[in-house]
Amino acid sequence: MLDKGKFNILGINISAIDYEGAVQRIVDAANQGKGLSISALAVHGLMTGVTDRQHKYRLNQFDLLVPDGQPVRWALNWMYKTGLTDRVYGPNLMLKTCQRAAADGIPIFLFGGAPELLDALQSKLLQQFPTLKIAGMIPSRFRRLTPEERDDVVRQIRESGAKITFAGLGCPRQEVWAYEFRDRLSMPILAVGAAFNFHAGQLDQAPGFLQKRGLEWAYRLYKEPKRLWQRYLILNPYYLTLLIGQMTRFYRPNPDNCDPPHEEILYG
């Protein structure tokens, strides 16, 4: 098990941790009834904080920002010699957490996506982990919530008996949601993005050889060019340019150089 703490990558504090370390932190918090915010960040997720000072603040309040993308893992190894042999891929982290939750009898909750997505996801998870306790599910309304709706979501999740919540709202909405709901729910919240779609069988994952080489983005761009071209063809070169600047000390990003959000977004 590896957990070396947090390191500054472009002003975002990324955790140098492996799957075993992350799952153990999640399970410990679940058993203790403590809030824990976790997100698996690839380049796009990290850059949402680099380009938005308020979101940078949110991300740096997370308990764990695990290196979802190979380029983020490489940056940790290049700059800080962390010795990470693998990334902590969000979809895999979700499955490993569900496996441990099933073994330990820890109920989970699924938040986000359309009702049919959640139904398919629940079915697939129970096929893979028959003893997994899915305490409840709430689909996304795909808009901002009223304070009354927010309180109703909190009530439903807490009253379900769940001890871990998975949020699948897409980046960066799911990170905003985890930031805003962490202390209200007092349990681990995992922002896992496309994991819901992958595990429900509604979206193909990149082949393993592309994932290992940090080219998952190319596969996803090929699959969804209209939606993702800006994300990858602009943000990826920008990430690399800033990373070279940080490594050569021409760019000195400060995690504290950010702004607390002025108001809650309450996206749900």
Residue pairs with C-beta under 8 A, 6 or more apart in sequence:
1 18
1 20
1 21
1 24
2 16
2 17
2 18
2 20
2 21
2 83
2 84
3 15
3 16
3 17
3 18
3 21
3 22
3 25
4 16
4 17
4 82
5 15
5 16
6 13
6 14
6 15
6 16
6 65
7 13
7 14
7 15
7 16
7 76
7 79
7 80
7 82
8 14
8 253
8 255
9 46
9 72
9 75
9 76
9 79
9 243
9 246
10 46
10 47
10 50
10 239
10 242
10 243
10 246
10 253
11 49
11 50
11 56
11 253
11 254
11 255
11 257
11 258
12 41
12 46
12 49
12 50
12 56
12 59
12 60
12 65
12 255
13 59
13 60
13 65
13 255
14 41
14 46
14 65
14 66
14 67
14 72
14 75
14 76
15 22
15 64
15 65
15 66
15 67
16 67
16 76
16 80
16 82
16 84
17 25
17 64
17 66
17 88
18 84
18 85
18 86
18 88
19 86
19 88
19 92
19 93
19 96
22 38
22 64
22 66
22 88
22 93
23 93
23 96
23 97
23 100
25 36
25 38
25 63
25 64
26 36
26 38
26 97
26 100
26 164
26 188
26 190
27 97
27 100
27 101
27 104
27 106
29 35
29 36
29 63
29 187
29 188
30 101
30 106
30 163
30 164
30 187
30 188
31 106
31 163
33 163
33 186
33 187
34 186
34 187
34 188
35 182
35 183
35 185
35 186
35 187
35 188
35 189
36 63
36 64
36 182
36 187
36 188
36 189
37 61
37 62
37 63
37 64
37 178
37 179
37 182
37 188
37 189
37 191
38 62
38 63
38 64
38 65
38 66
38 93
38 178
38 188
38 189
38 190
38 191
39 45
39 59
39 62
39 64
39 65
39 66
39 90
39 174
39 175
39 178
39 190
39 191
40 66
40 67
40 68
40 88
40 89
40 90
40 93
40 190
40 191
40 192
40 193
41 59
41 65
41 66
41 67
41 68
41 69
41 72
42 68
42 69
42 71
42 72
42 216
42 217
43 69
43 71
43 72
43 217
43 235
43 236
43 239
44 171
44 231
44 232
44 235
45 68
45 171
45 172
45 175
45 193
46 69
46 72
46 239
47 235
47 238
47 239
48 55
48 59
48 171
48 172
48 175
49 55
49 56
49 58
49 59
49 60
50 56
50 239
50 242
50 253
52 172
53 257
53 258
53 259
54 258
54 259
54 260
54 261
54 262
55 172
55 175
55 176
56 255
56 257
56 258
57 258
57 259
57 260
57 261
58 175
58 176
58 179
58 261
59 65
59 175
60 255
60 258
61 179
62 175
62 178
62 179
66 88
66 90
66 93
67 73
67 76
67 84
67 87
67 88
68 87
68 88
68 89
68 90
69 87
69 214
69 216
69 217
70 87
70 211
70 212
70 213
70 214
70 216
71 214
71 239
71 240
72 87
73 84
73 86
73 87
74 214
75 243
76 82
76 84
77 83
77 84
78 247
79 246
79 247
89 211
90 191
90 192
90 193
90 194
90 195
91 192
91 194
91 195
91 198
91 199
91 205
93 190
93 192
94 166
94 190
94 192
94 195
94 199
95 128
95 199
97 108
97 164
97 166
97 190
98 108
98 125
98 128
98 129
98 132
99 129
100 106
101 107
101 108
101 129
101 132
101 133
101 163
101 164
102 129
102 130
102 131
102 132
102 133
103 131
105 131
105 133
106 133
106 163
106 164
107 133
107 134
107 135
107 160
107 161
107 162
107 163
107 164
108 132
108 133
108 134
108 135
108 162
108 163
108 164
108 165
108 166
109 134
109 135
109 136
109 137
109 138
109 157
109 160
109 162
109 164
109 165
109 166
110 118
110 121
110 122
110 134
110 136
110 137
110 138
110 165
110 166
110 168
110 196
111 137
111 138
111 140
111 153
111 157
111 165
111 166
111 167
111 168
111 169
111 177
111 268
112 138
112 139
112 140
112 167
112 168
112 169
112 174
112 177
112 196
113 121
113 139
113 140
113 168
113 169
113 196
113 197
114 139
114 140
115 139
117 139
117 196
117 197
117 200
117 202
118 137
118 139
118 196
118 200
120 200
120 201
120 202
121 196
121 199
121 200
122 134
122 137
124 199
124 200
124 201
125 132
125 134
125 199
126 132
126 134
135 160
135 161
135 162
136 156
136 157
136 160
136 162
138 153
138 156
138 157
140 169
140 268
141 149
141 268
143 267
143 268
144 265
144 266
144 267
144 268
145 153
145 266
145 267
145 268
146 266
147 266
149 266
149 268
150 266
150 268
153 181
153 268
154 181
154 184
154 185
157 165
157 185
158 185
158 186
162 187
163 187
163 188
164 187
164 188
164 190
165 181
165 185
165 187
165 188
165 189
165 190
166 189
166 190
166 192
166 195
166 196
167 174
167 177
167 178
167 189
167 190
167 191
167 192
168 174
168 192
168 193
168 194
168 195
168 196
168 197
169 177
169 191
169 267
169 268
170 193
170 194
171 191
171 193
173 267
174 191
174 192
174 193
175 191
176 265
176 267
177 189
177 191
177 267
177 268
178 189
178 190
178 191
180 264
180 265
180 266
181 189
182 189
194 203
197 203
198 204
198 205
203 223
204 223
205 211
205 216
206 215
206 216
206 218
206 219
206 220
207 219
210 216
210 218
210 219
217 228
217 232
217 236
218 232
220 228
220 232
221 228
221 229
221 232
221 233
242 251
242 253
245 251
246 252
246 253
